[in-house]
Amino acid sequence: YVSVVRLDDGGLACVDSICYHAGGNLGAGDLEDCGDAGPHLVCPQHRFRVRLRDGHALEGGDEADVGARQRVHVAYESAGEVRVRVAADVSRPLASDRFAAARETSW
């Protein structure tokens, strides 16, 4: 599952829909502008934030960047349709990968 988000500038962002932390529905989360860090999706289950441009996560009270946790994909428009090019380089495992083929989710 992937979630495609239209950004304020009209561009598109795409990430795995199932949150790396505990399998929450990241796609149902709020889109939040985090200033210089850019737009983030906020998981509604535990409020973990995922930066849309690179899948980095912000965690904890000080919201420290803990590195890439969520897989990002390329979303674009062609002939009036939204299309997604799923990330081909999966040589570096990410935390969200464990849910990529899950038959059951917590939502």
Buried (B, 14 or more C-beta within 10 A) or exposed (E): EBBBBEBEEEBBBBBBBBBBBEBBBBBEBEBEEBEEBBBBBBBBBEEBBBBBBEBBBBBEEEBEEEEBBBBBBEBEEEEEEEEBEEBEEEEEEBBBBEBBEEEEEEB
